[in-house]
Amino acid sequence: MTAGRGCFALLVICFCGSAASAADQDEWNHPGLLRGRDLTPFGLFRLDMLPAHTVDARQDSFAVEVLTAYQNTFVMSDNVREYLETRNAIRQPLSRADADEILSMGRDAYYVDAEVGLIDVVIHKRLSTWWTSYVSLPYIGYGRGVLDNTIESFHDAVGFSQQGRDLVARNQFQMVYNVRGASFSQLAQTPGGWGDPVFGFRYSLPEPRYGWDVVFELAAKFAIDGERFLLSTGRDDYGTQLTLQRTWGRHAAYIAGSAVYYAGGPETPADEHQIIPTALLGYGFGITRNTTAILQAYASRSTVQDAEDVEELTENKYQLSIGLQQRVGHVQWSLAITENISNFSNTPDIGAQLGLAYFPIARR
C-alpha cells in the first residue's frame, strides 16, 4: 500500500458523486484512453506506444498535444536493502563507497531513488479520411525527491512500511545498477534534455467491426544523436499497436495491445534485443456530454529478463490510472493519477499526468 491509493479513493468518490448528479445527454464525447507513457526507470527510454486517441478530425487538419507526467520512484533489490540495514549511516545519501560496495557485491543489484518529469510534444497531421501521421518529441527532466516527505508522512500516518525509504536521505537523485553485466551509477542529479523522436502512422477503419471502432498504428523511435546517458539508448525501436473502442451512451470500453521491438539499452547487455508486449484495458463513463471519467489498467513485460539474483526486477509491470477528460471547443484536456498495483520493486510509486490537445479545425 502506498500514498497513491488514498488519492485513488478520493478520485473515485468524486467521480461517483459527479456521475450521480449528471443529467442524461443525447450525445457523449469519448476521446479514448489516457495517453500516458510508461515512466518506469527500466524502460523509460524504449519506444512505448501511446494509447491511440479516437478523436475525429477533418482531412488535411492537424492537432497539437502537450502531454506532461511526473513520477516518484524508490526501488531497490533485496540485497541492497540488506546492505543498507547494516551500514552505520542511517538517513544519509549513498556515498561513493556505498555505490562501489553495491557494484562489487558479486550478485545482481540495483538501487533507484529519483523523480522523473516528462513532456511529450506531439504533432498530428491527418492525411486522409482514415490515415494520420504524427511525430512526438519528448523532453526528460530529473528531480530530487520533492514528493519524498509527503509519501513518507502518508506511510507513517496510515502505518504502511517505508520500503527502505527511512534508510537513506530524502530529496536525492541516486541510481546504482549492476545486472547481468550492465553497470552504471549516478549519485548526483543529472540535467535533462531531449529524448529520441518518435514517428508514426495511424489507420482508422472507415466503419466499426461488430460494433467496435478499430485503430491500427505503426511507429518508430530513432536515436538520431546516438547514446546519451539517461536520455537515449542509442538504438532504434519499432512498434505496432491495435486499439478497439466501443461506446454505448455514456459508457465506453477500450482494449489495446502493442508489440515493440526493443533493441536494448543501458540496463541490458549490449547485444540484447527483444519483443515487449503491452496490454491496456479501459472503461470510460460520461459525467457530462463532454466530460468523461476513465479507469484503465496497464500491463507490460519488463525490459530486464533472465536476471536470477533480482527476480523482482524481471517481473511484469502492472499499473492503474484513473482520471478525467474533457473537450471544450477546440481544446481537450486530461488529468490522471497512476499507481503501481503489483511488483513494487520495478515500477514508480506514484505518478501524475496532464494532457492538453488543440484542434484548430473542429470535428465534423
Secondary structure, 3 states (H helix, E strand, C coil): CCHHHHHHHHHHHHHHHHHHHCCCCCCCCCCECCCCCCCCCCCCCCCCCCCCECCCCCCCCEEEEEEEEEEEEEEECHHHHHHHHHCCCCCCCCCHHHHHHHHCCCCCEEEEEEEEEEEEEEEEEECCCCEEEEEEEEEEEEECCCCHHHHHHHHHHHCCCCCCHHHCCCCCCEEEEEECCEEEEECCCCCCEECCCEEEEEEECCCCECCEEEEEEEEEECCCCCCECCCECCCCEEEEEEEEEEEECCEEEEEEEEEEEECCCCCCCCCCCEEEEEEEEEEEEEEECCEEEEEEEEEECCCCCCCHHHHHHHCCEEEEEEEEEEEECCEEEEEEEEEEEECHHHCCCEEEEEEEEECCCCCC
